[in-house]
Amino acid sequence: MKNIQFYENDKIIKKGYSLVICEKPEAAKKIAEALSNNTYRTRKIMDSIVFNLNYKGKELIICSALGHLYKINLTKTQSKLPVYNYSWIPINKPKNKAVIINLKINLIKLLSKDAKEFILACDLDQEGETIGYNILKYACNEKQKIAKRVKFSTLTEKDIKNAFSNMQKHIDIELAIAGRTRHAIDFLYGINISKALSLAFMSFSNKYKTLSIGRVQGPTIFYVVENDLQIETHIPLPFWRISAYIETAENGKTTWLKIEYIKEKIIKKIEAEDIVKNCKGEKAIISKINKNNFKISPPVPFNLSGLQKEAFKLYRFNPYQTLNIAEKLYLKALISYPRTASQKLPAAINYKKIISDLSKLPEFTRMTNSLLKKKRLSPTQGKISDNAHPAIYPTGKITKFQLLNTEKKIFNLIIIRFFKLFESPMTGKIILIHFNIGKYKFLSSSKKIKKQINSKHNEGNEKHLNFQIAKKFNVKRIKIKENFETAPRPFNQITLIEKMEKENIGTKSTRANIIQTIIDRTYIEGTKLKSTPLARALVEVLQIHSPLILSSKMTREMEKQLEEVENGKTTQEKVLTIANKNLSLIIKEIQKNNKSIGKKLFLATKNLVIIQSTNNSLSKCTICKKGDLIITSNSRNRALICSNSVNGSCVVKASLPRFGLIKIYKKSCMTCLWPKIKTAFKGKPWIFCMNPNCPNKVKRKR
């Protein structure tokens, strides 16, 4: 690597180069390494590293963004809702990030001035295309229609070189427009509905509170609330099952075999008692024997959803965490692109080389040696495909740097799944034995599995080997067992993602973020996701006054329309017109019922404070002696209150310093008996009385 001077006094010295735009700095570096055999040259410009190299006689300058550089903002602020006018602007919050973003944009603007060719190398999905389109349009002065596109699913040297050798003449404009449309709809729904709800809250309470909700968040919150209500209102109705035990003999040994009445749930106890009564004294006679062979194929390749489910099952990683880890592994060129729906691997992948490379990892030597002995390596394929990327697979590259424990777990999970794709399927046999006890039908089943098709090793039950039709058995015992209907299970983050997939709301890339957002906004909480009083109040009022916000159907139809934009079957303008029409209906309904909505939400947030308070008790109140001293907060302020002050039975309520650890001092104020607080100010201990009207404070003020 060499440093070169192709930038001086805000001017580019080299001209007529191809500008390669990447989504992230790590990807830019990997591309530079791959195309130059590590002989690239670097230059730090505006606090960013830019790469320069010559590839096949073409001068390349490679720069990168930091994900999205632009966001949607209102063109002008107005008090009347709904607002529809928006524009794309550079990201301007928070301030420290805005400074870095502006430097990136100015750098790309500068580099674009003397470029003769533009090559987009952002991630190959809707977000990547949208990021690239915006950079080409705004920073590069409308170059989105002439820019070329490179497509790759891994950051390996082979894939990158192949992508540059088979460069597409144009970027996918329709895909980018679909992404921009999605951002516009999400922005307009979020800002309008959130503001309408906040104003409704203020109309009743005279206090402003940000109540944020979006077009996908609404149905997602509704799923959790609805499920919680089903759990809470569940009545465990009883049902009965009947089991009989028959006497069998095998190799001179007598054993009892359990057989089940064919009807799994008997609703009336008297019916079960009649069956038992009528079966007494009868023989069990075999009426039919069914034998069915089956095959158990190896698991299918991981897509993002499959990886998230397995990581949650084994390590309790939440979906958002798994996605972040997988993206880091991708940027290290250890795995293929993780944001994929595909369960298929293309034949072009050199499976044998990947397995051979991974054999250098000692923990996988045994598995790789077994696979490398196979004459033919053909992986199991799933049903789902993705136009952009294959399923997730290891590239075979071994990292020089030590992975974090969490990264290693996900990396190993992907490797093991990849190896399992090449295992031989297992076969088995299910044997179903049908019995008659009098006029009633009973059933016994067993399953026998071979580890592999040609294996002599069997697993399973051999209990039915000598059974024949019409053979009779003594019934030794028959009994009734009472059971109860079980309630639905609470959602966890994985089952909630599965629900979102089933309802076709959100995308593979956004679902984990949406769940994390509604957790952060205190709509749901806990490992077993439970709706908060705020979520329940929100769902209750919206079901009455504006059910469209909670509608899966509306969101699902919008997803179909966005797909049509992507496929060139409709336009952004038509989709936005429909979306704005729905939005207008929602806002009118909220505004019409401002007071009743505001009242419900205000009472819910009050309850939320009480619930949160009881979980964070600092000590008993020194005034009423019954309540708990707890800290409440919002985005701006903190306060110490007694839990009894919420219902007016205690006077302790006072503001706290915004920052610093708060502790209750062991002694209360000698003058007014209010609690004292211990904290720190500029590194020094600070102890003070919480009572704003403490006589000692009044004296000092005078």
C-alpha positions in Angstrom: 0.0 0.0 0.0 1.3 3.4 -0.9 0.1 7.0 -0.2 -0.3 9.1 -3.3 -1.1 12.8 -3.9 -4.3 12.9 -6.1 -5.9 15.6 -4.1 -4.3 19.0 -3.3 -5.8 22.4 -2.3 -9.4 21.1 -2.7 -8.6 20.0 -6.3 -8.2 16.6 -7.8 -4.9 16.2 -9.6 -5.8 12.9 -11.3 -8.7 13.1 -13.8 -10.7 10.8 -15.9 -11.0 8.0 -13.4 -13.9 5.6 -12.5 -15.4 6.5 -9.1 -16.6 3.4 -7.1 -19.1 4.1 -4.4 -19.4 1.6 -1.6 -21.9 1.5 1.3 -19.4 1.1 4.1 -15.6 1.7 4.6 -15.0 -2.0 5.3 -16.5 -2.9 1.9 -14.4 -0.3 0.1 -11.2 -1.7 1.6 -12.1 -5.3 0.7 -12.8 -4.2 -2.9 -9.5 -2.3 -3.1 -7.6 -5.4 -1.7 -9.3 -7.7 -4.1 -8.8 -5.7 -7.3 -5.2 -4.7 -6.6 -3.8 -7.8 -4.9 -3.1 -5.5 -1.9 -1.1 -3.0 -3.9 -3.7 -0.2 -3.7 -2.7 3.4 -2.7 -4.5 5.4 -0.1 -5.1 9.0 0.7 -6.9 10.6 3.7 -9.2 13.3 2.5 -11.7 15.1 4.7 -11.1 12.5 7.5 -11.9 9.6 5.2 -9.7 7.0 3.5 -10.0 6.9 -0.3 -8.4 4.1 -2.3 -6.7 4.4 -5.6 -5.7 1.5 -7.9 -5.4 0.5 -11.5 -7.5 -2.5 -12.6 -7.2 -3.9 -16.1 -6.0 -0.6 -17.4 -8.7 1.4 -15.7 -7.9 4.0 -13.0 -10.3 3.5 -10.0 -10.9 5.7 -7.0 -12.9 3.9 -4.3 -14.8 5.8 -1.7 -17.5 4.9 0.8 -20.6 6.2 2.6 -21.6 5.3 6.1 -24.9 3.7 5.2 -27.6 6.3 4.6 -26.3 9.8 4.0 -29.7 11.3 3.2 -33.0 11.2 5.0 -36.5 12.5 4.4 -37.6 15.8 6.0 -40.6 18.0 5.8 -40.3 20.7 3.1 -41.9 23.2 5.4 -43.4 22.9 8.9 -47.1 23.5 9.3 -49.5 23.0 12.2 -52.3 21.6 10.2 -52.3 17.8 9.7 -51.8 15.8 7.6 -48.6 17.1 5.9 -47.5 15.6 2.6 -44.7 17.8 1.3 -41.2 16.3 1.9 -37.7 16.3 0.5 -34.5 14.4 0.8 -31.8 16.2 2.8 -28.4 15.2 4.3 -28.8 13.6 7.7 -28.5 16.5 10.2 -29.1 14.8 13.6 -27.4 14.1 16.0 -24.8 16.9 15.5 -21.7 14.8 15.8 -23.0 12.4 13.2 -24.1 15.2 10.9 -20.6 16.6 10.8 -19.2 13.2 9.7 -22.1 12.8 7.1 -21.4 16.2 5.6 -17.7 15.5 5.3 -18.6 12.3 3.4 -21.0 14.1 1.1 -18.6 16.9 0.4 -15.8 14.3 -0.3 -18.0 12.4 -2.8 -19.1 15.7 -4.4 -15.4 16.6 -4.9 -14.5 13.2 -6.3 -17.4 13.1 -8.6 -16.4 16.3 -10.4 -13.5 14.8 -12.4 -14.9 11.2 -12.7 -15.6 9.9 -16.1 -17.5 6.8 -14.9 -19.6 6.0 -11.9 -19.8 2.5 -10.4 -22.2 1.6 -7.6 -20.9 -1.1 -5.3 -23.4 -0.8 -2.4 -25.1 -3.8 -0.8 -27.3 -5.6 -3.3 -30.7 -5.1 -1.9 -33.4 -2.4 -1.8 -31.7 -0.4 1.0 -28.3 -0.6 -0.8 -29.8 0.5 -4.1 -31.6 3.4 -2.3 -28.4 4.6 -0.6 -26.5 4.5 -3.9 -29.3 6.2 -5.9 -29.4 9.1 -3.4 -25.6 9.5 -3.5 -25.6 9.5 -7.3 -28.5 11.9 -7.5 -27.6 14.5 -4.9 -23.8 14.2 -4.2 -22.8 13.3 -7.8 -25.3 15.7 -9.5 -27.8 13.4 -11.1 -25.6 10.5 -12.2 -28.0 7.8 -11.2 -29.1 7.1 -14.8 -25.6 6.7 -16.2 -24.0 4.8 -13.3 -23.0 1.2 -13.7 -23.6 -1.6 -11.1 -21.4 -4.4 -9.7 -23.2 -7.2 -8.0 -21.6 -9.6 -5.4 -22.9 -11.7 -2.5 -19.5 -12.1 -0.7 -16.5 -9.8 -0.2 -14.1 -12.5 -1.4 -11.5 -11.7 -4.0 -13.1 -14.1 -6.5 -16.6 -12.7 -6.2 -15.4 -9.1 -6.4 -13.3 -9.6 -9.5 -16.2 -11.5 -11.1 -18.5 -8.6 -10.3 -16.2 -6.1 -11.9 -15.7 -8.3 -15.0 -19.5 -8.6 -15.4 -20.5 -5.1 -14.6 -24.1 -4.1 -15.2 -24.7 -1.1 -17.5 -27.2 0.5 -15.2 -28.2 0.4 -11.6 -31.7 -0.9 -10.7 -33.7 2.3 -10.9 -37.0 0.6 -10.1 -35.6 -1.1 -7.0 -34.3 2.3 -5.8 -37.5 4.1 -6.4 -39.4 1.4 -4.5 -37.0 1.9 -1.6 -37.5 5.7 -1.7 -41.2 5.2 -1.8 -41.1 2.9 1.2 -39.1 5.6 3.1 -41.5 8.3 2.1 -44.6 6.3 3.2 -43.0 5.3 6.5 -41.9 8.9 7.2 -45.3 10.5 6.3 -47.3 7.9 8.3 -44.9 8.1 11.3 -44.7 11.9 11.5 -48.4 12.6 10.9 -50.0 9.8 13.1 -47.5 10.3 15.9 -48.1 14.1 16.0 -51.9 13.6 15.8 -51.8 11.2 18.8 -49.4 13.6 20.8 -51.8 16.5 20.1 -54.7 14.3 21.3 -52.8 13.6 24.5 -52.2 17.3 25.0 -55.8 18.2 24.3 -56.8 16.4 27.5 -53.8 16.7 29.7 -52.4 20.1 28.6 -49.0 18.3 28.6 -47.1 17.3 25.5 -45.9 13.6 25.2 -44.4 12.1 22.1 -46.4 9.0 21.1 -44.7 7.4 18.2 -46.3 4.8 15.9 -45.9 3.8 12.2 -47.7 1.8 9.5 -45.8 -1.4 10.4 -45.5 -0.7 14.2 -49.3 -0.4 14.5 -50.2 -4.0 13.4 -47.2 -5.4 15.3 -48.3 -3.8 18.6 -51.8 -5.0 17.9 -50.6 -8.7 17.5 -49.0 -8.5 21.0 -51.9 -6.8 22.7 -54.4 -9.2 21.1 -52.3 -12.3 22.1 -52.0 -11.0 25.7 -55.8 -10.5 26.0 -56.4 -14.0 24.7 -54.0 -15.4 27.3 -55.6 -13.4 30.1 -59.2 -14.2 29.1 -58.5 -17.9 28.4 -60.8 -20.3 30.2 -59.0 -23.7 30.6 -61.9 -26.0 29.5 -61.5 -29.6 30.5 -61.3 -32.5 28.1 -60.6 -36.2 28.6 -58.4 -38.9 27.0 -58.7 -42.6 27.3 -55.7 -45.0 27.4 -55.7 -48.8 27.5 -52.9 -51.2 28.4 -52.8 -54.5 26.6 -50.6 -57.6 27.5 -48.0 -58.6 24.9 -45.3 -61.3 24.9 -41.9 -61.1 23.3 -39.1 -63.7 23.7 -40.9 -65.2 26.7 -41.3 -61.8 28.4 -44.6 -60.3 29.2 -45.0 -56.5 28.9 -47.8 -54.0 28.8 -48.3 -51.9 25.7 -50.2 -48.5 25.9 -52.8 -47.8 23.2 -54.8 -44.6 22.8 -58.5 -44.1 22.1 -58.6 -42.7 18.5 -60.5 -39.6 19.5 -57.9 -37.3 21.1 -60.3 -35.0 22.9 -63.5 -36.1 24.5 -65.5 -33.0 25.6 -68.0 -34.7 28.0 -66.7 -36.7 30.9 -69.9 -38.9 30.9 -69.0 -40.0 27.3 -65.5 -41.0 28.4 -66.9 -43.0 31.4 -69.4 -44.8 29.1 -66.6 -45.8 26.7 -64.5 -47.2 29.6 -67.5 -49.1 31.0 -68.3 -50.7 27.6 -64.7 -51.7 27.1 -64.4 -53.7 30.3 -64.2 -57.4 29.7 -63.5 -57.0 26.0 -60.4 -58.2 24.1 -58.2 -55.8 22.0 -58.2 -57.1 18.4 -55.9 -55.9 15.7 -58.1 -54.6 12.8 -55.5 -53.0 10.6 -51.7 -52.4 10.3 -50.3 -49.5 8.3 -46.6 -49.2 7.4 -45.3 -46.1 5.8 -41.8 -45.2 4.8 -40.5 -41.7 5.1 -37.3 -39.7 4.5 -35.8 -37.0 6.7 -33.7 -34.7 4.5 -30.9 -32.6 5.9 -31.8 -29.0 7.0 -32.1 -26.3 4.4 -29.6 -23.5 4.0 -29.9 -20.5 6.3 -31.7 -17.3 5.2 -31.8 -14.4 7.6 -35.0 -15.5 9.3 -33.7 -19.1 9.7 -30.4 -17.8 11.2 -32.2 -15.5 13.6 -34.5 -18.3 14.8 -31.6 -20.8 15.4 -29.5 -18.1 17.2 -32.4 -17.3 19.5 -33.1 -21.0 20.1 -29.5 -21.9 21.0 -28.0 -18.6 22.4 -31.1 -16.4 23.1 -29.7 -13.8 20.8 -32.5 -11.4 19.7 -33.0 -11.0 16.0 -31.6 -7.5 15.9 -28.4 -8.7 17.6 -28.0 -11.7 15.2 -28.4 -9.4 12.2 -25.7 -7.0 13.5 -23.3 -9.8 14.2 -23.9 -11.4 10.8 -23.3 -8.1 9.0 -19.9 -7.8 10.8 -19.0 -11.3 9.6 -20.0 -10.4 6.1 -17.8 -7.3 6.1 -14.9 -9.5 7.3 -15.6 -11.6 4.2 -16.3 -14.7 6.4 -19.9 -15.3 5.2 -22.1 -14.3 2.3 -24.5 -11.4 2.5 -26.9 -12.0 5.4 -30.0 -9.9 4.4 -31.4 -12.6 2.2 -34.7 -14.6 2.0 -33.1 -17.4 -0.1 -32.8 -21.0 1.0 -31.0 -22.0 -2.1 -27.3 -22.2 -3.0 -26.1 -21.9 -6.6 -24.1 -24.7 -8.2 -21.3 -22.2 -9.1 -20.1 -22.2 -5.5 -17.0 -24.3 -5.1 -18.3 -26.4 -2.1 -15.2 -28.6 -2.0 -12.8 -25.7 -1.7 -14.9 -24.0 1.0 -15.0 -27.2 3.1 -11.2 -27.8 2.5 -10.4 -24.2 3.6 -12.6 -24.6 6.7 -10.8 -27.9 7.6 -8.0 -25.7 8.9 -10.2 -24.9 11.9 -9.4 -27.7 14.3 -12.9 -27.9 15.8 -14.3 -28.9 12.3 -11.6 -31.3 11.1 -13.6 -34.4 11.8 -16.7 -33.1 9.9 -14.7 -31.8 7.0 -12.7 -35.0 6.6 -15.9 -37.0 6.3 -17.4 -34.6 3.7 -14.2 -34.4 1.6 -14.3 -38.2 1.2 -17.6 -37.9 -0.7 -17.4 -38.2 -4.5 -20.1 -35.7 -5.1 -21.1 -32.7 -2.9 -24.8 -31.7 -3.5 -26.4 -29.5 -0.8 -30.0 -29.7 0.3 -32.0 -26.8 -1.2 -35.0 -25.0 0.4 -38.1 -23.7 -1.4 -37.6 -19.9 -1.0 -35.4 -18.0 -3.5 -34.2 -14.4 -3.5 -33.5 -12.5 -6.8 -30.5 -10.7 -5.3 -28.6 -13.2 -3.1 -28.2 -16.9 -2.3 -28.7 -18.4 1.1 -26.1 -17.6 3.8 -22.9 -19.7 3.6 -19.3 -19.5 4.8 -16.8 -18.2 2.3 -14.1 -20.5 3.5 -11.9 -17.6 4.6 -10.3 -17.9 8.0 -9.9 -14.6 9.9 -6.5 -13.4 11.0 -8.1 -11.7 14.0 -9.8 -13.2 17.0 -13.5 -13.0 16.8 -15.7 -11.9 19.7 -17.4 -14.7 21.5 -20.8 -13.7 20.0 -19.3 -13.5 16.5 -17.7 -16.9 16.9 -21.0 -18.4 17.9 -22.9 -17.1 14.9 -19.9 -18.0 12.6 -19.8 -21.5 13.9 -23.6 -21.8 13.6 -23.4 -20.9 9.9 -20.5 -23.3 9.3 -22.2 -26.3 11.0 -25.4 -25.7 9.0 -23.4 -25.5 5.8 -21.8 -28.9 6.6 -25.1 -30.5 7.4 -26.5 -29.6 3.9 -24.2 -32.3 2.5 -25.2 -35.1 4.9 -27.1 -38.1 3.5 -30.8 -38.2 4.3 -32.2 -40.5 7.0 -35.0 -42.9 6.3 -37.6 -44.4 8.6 -40.8 -46.3 8.9 -44.0 -45.4 10.8 -46.1 -48.4 11.9 -49.7 -47.7 12.9 -51.6 -50.5 14.6 -55.4 -50.2 14.8 -57.3 -52.1 17.6 -60.9 -52.7 18.3 -62.0 -53.0 21.9 -65.6 -53.9 21.5 -67.0 -51.2 19.1 -64.4 -48.6 20.0 -61.2 -47.9 18.0 -57.8 -47.6 19.6 -54.4 -46.9 18.1 -50.7 -47.5 18.7 -47.8 -46.1 16.7 -44.1 -46.5 16.6 -41.3 -44.9 14.5 -38.1 -46.5 13.4 -35.3 -44.4 11.9 -32.1 -45.3 10.1 -29.3 -42.8 10.6 -28.5 -42.9 6.9 -30.0 -44.7 3.9 -27.4 -47.4 3.8 -26.7 -47.5 7.5 -27.2 -50.6 9.6 -27.7 -48.5 12.7 -31.4 -48.1 13.6 -33.1 -45.9 16.1 -36.7 -46.5 17.2 -39.2 -48.9 18.8 -39.3 -52.5 17.7 -42.5 -53.2 19.7 -44.7 -54.1 16.7 -42.5 -56.6 14.9 -44.7 -59.7 15.5 -48.2 -58.1 15.3 -50.7 -59.6 12.9 -54.3 -58.7 11.9 -57.0 -60.4 14.0 -54.5 -61.1 16.8 -56.2 -60.8 20.2 -54.8 -59.3 23.5 -56.0 -59.1 27.0 -56.9 -55.6 28.2 -55.1 -55.2 31.6 -56.1 -51.7 32.4 -58.2 -48.8 30.9 -58.2 -45.3 32.3 -59.4 -41.8 31.8 -57.1 -38.8 32.1 -58.4 -35.3 32.5 -56.6 -32.5 30.7 -57.3 -28.8 30.1 -57.1 -26.5 27.1 -53.9 -24.5 27.2 -53.7 -20.7 26.6 -51.8 -19.2 23.7 -48.1 -18.7 24.4 -46.7 -15.2 24.8 -44.8 -13.9 21.9 -41.0 -13.8 22.0 -39.1 -11.8 19.4 -38.7 -14.8 17.0 -42.4 -15.8 17.1 -43.4 -12.2 16.6 -41.1 -12.1 13.5 -42.8 -15.3 12.3 -46.2 -13.6 12.7 -45.0 -10.6 10.8 -43.7 -12.9 8.0 -47.0 -14.7 7.9 -49.0 -11.5 7.7 -46.5 -10.1 5.1 -45.8 -6.9 6.9 -42.3 -5.3 7.0 -39.3 -6.8 5.2 -36.6 -9.4 6.2 -34.3 -6.5 6.9 -36.7 -4.2 8.9 -38.7 -6.6 11.1 -36.0 -7.0 13.8 -35.6 -3.1 13.9 -39.4 -2.6 14.2 -39.6 -4.9 17.2 -36.6 -3.2 18.8 -38.3 0.2 18.2 -41.6 -0.7 19.9 -39.6 -2.2 22.9 -37.6 1.1 23.1 -40.9 3.1 23.0 -42.3 1.1 26.0 -45.1 -0.5 24.0 -43.9 -4.0 24.8 -41.5 -5.4 27.4 -39.8 -8.5 28.7 -38.2 -11.6 27.2 -41.7 -13.0 26.8 -43.1 -10.0 25.1 -45.9 -8.4 27.0 -47.9 -5.3 26.1 -47.7 -2.3 28.5 -50.8 -0.3 29.6 -49.8 2.3 27.0 -49.9 -0.2 24.2 -53.3 -1.5 25.4 -54.8 1.9 25.6 -53.4 2.8 22.2 -54.9 -0.3 20.6 -58.2 0.1 22.4 -58.7 3.7 21.3 -57.5 3.1 17.7 -59.7 0.0 17.3 -62.7 2.2 18.1 -61.7 5.5 16.3 -59.1 4.6 13.7 -58.7 0.8 13.1 -56.9 1.4 9.8 -53.6 2.1 11.7 -53.7 -1.4 13.2 -54.7 -3.1 10.0 -52.5 -5.8 8.6 -54.5 -5.7 5.4 -53.7 -2.0 4.7 -49.9 -2.6 5.4 -49.9 -5.9 3.3 -51.6 -4.2 0.3 -49.0 -1.4 0.6 -46.2 -4.0 0.5 -47.7 -5.4 -2.7 -47.8 -2.0 -4.2 -44.2 -1.4 -3.4 -43.3 -4.7 -5.1 -45.2 -3.5 -8.2 -43.0 -0.3 -8.1 -39.9 -2.5 -7.9 -41.1 -4.6 -10.9 -42.1 -1.5 -12.9 -45.8 -2.3 -12.9 -46.8 0.9 -11.2 -45.3 4.3 -10.3 -44.2 6.0 -7.1 -46.8 8.7 -7.6 -49.8 6.3 -7.7 -48.7 4.4 -4.6 -48.1 7.7 -2.7 -51.6 8.9 -3.7 -53.2 5.8 -2.3 -51.1 6.0 0.9 -51.9 9.7 1.4 -55.6 9.0 1.0 -55.5 6.3 3.7 -53.4 8.6 5.9 -56.0 11.4 5.5 -58.8 9.1 6.8 -56.7 8.1 9.8 -55.8 11.7 10.8 -59.5 12.9 10.4 -60.7 10.1 12.7 -58.1 10.9 15.4 -58.8 14.6 15.2 -62.6 14.0 15.5 -62.1 12.0 18.7 -59.2 14.1 20.2 -60.5 14.3 23.8 -61.5 10.7 24.3 -58.3 9.4 22.7 -56.2 11.8 24.8 -57.9 10.8 28.0 -57.3 7.1 27.4 -53.6 7.7 26.6 -53.1 10.0 29.5 -54.5 7.5 32.0 -52.4 4.7 30.4 -49.1 6.7 30.8 -50.1 7.4 34.4 -50.5 3.7 35.0 -47.2 3.0 33.2 -45.4 5.3 35.7 -47.0 3.5 38.7 -46.0 0.1 37.3 -42.4 1.2 36.5 -42.2 2.9 39.9 -43.0 -0.2 41.9 -40.2 -2.0 40.1 -37.6 0.6 40.9 -38.1 1.3 44.6 -35.2 3.1 46.3 -36.5 3.1 49.8 -39.7 3.7 51.8 -41.0 7.2 51.9 -39.9 9.2 55.0 -43.1 11.2 55.0 -46.1 8.8 54.6 -44.0 5.8 55.7 -46.0 3.6 53.3 -45.2 4.5 49.7 -42.0 3.7 47.7 -39.5 6.4 46.7 -39.0 5.9 43.0 -37.4 7.8 40.1 -39.5 8.7 37.0 -38.1 10.3 33.9 -38.8 11.4 30.4 -36.4 12.6 27.6 -35.7 15.9 29.4 -36.1 15.6 33.2 -36.0 13.3 36.2 -38.0 13.4 39.4 -38.2 11.6 42.7 -41.7 10.8 43.8 -43.5 8.7 46.3 -45.6 6.1 44.7 -48.6 7.3 46.8 -48.2 10.8 45.3 -49.8 9.5 42.1 -53.2 9.1 43.9 -52.7 12.3 46.0 -52.1 10.6 49.4 -48.5 11.9 49.7 -46.8 15.2 49.0 -43.3 13.9 48.1 -42.6 14.9 44.5 -39.5 16.9 43.5 -37.2 17.3 40.5 -33.8 15.7 40.3 -30.5 16.6 38.6 -30.6 15.4 35.0 -27.4 13.5 35.3 -25.5 11.3 37.8 -26.2 8.3 40.0 -29.0 9.0 42.5 -29.0 7.4 46.0 -31.2 7.9 49.0 -29.1 9.3 51.9 -29.3 7.2 55.1 -30.7 10.1 57.1 -33.7 12.3 56.3 -33.7 16.0 56.6 -33.6 17.1 60.3 -35.7 20.2 59.6 -38.6 18.9 57.3 -38.1 15.1 57.5 -38.1 14.9 53.6 -35.7 12.4 52.1 -32.1 13.5 51.4 -30.4 12.6 48.1 -26.8 11.7 47.6 -25.2 12.3 44.2 -22.1 13.9 42.7 -21.4 17.3 41.1 -18.2 17.8 39.1 -16.7 14.8 40.8 -17.6 15.9 44.3 -20.2 14.3 46.6 -23.4 16.3 47.0 -26.0 15.7 49.6 -29.2 17.8 49.7 -32.8 17.8 50.9 -35.4 17.0 48.3 -38.0 19.4 49.6 -38.1 22.5 47.4 -39.8 24.4 50.3 -37.5 23.2 53.1 -37.1 26.0 55.7 -33.3 25.7 55.5 -33.4 26.4 51.7 -35.7 29.3 52.2 -33.3 30.8 54.8 -30.4 30.5 52.4 -32.3 32.1 49.6 -33.0 35.1 51.8 
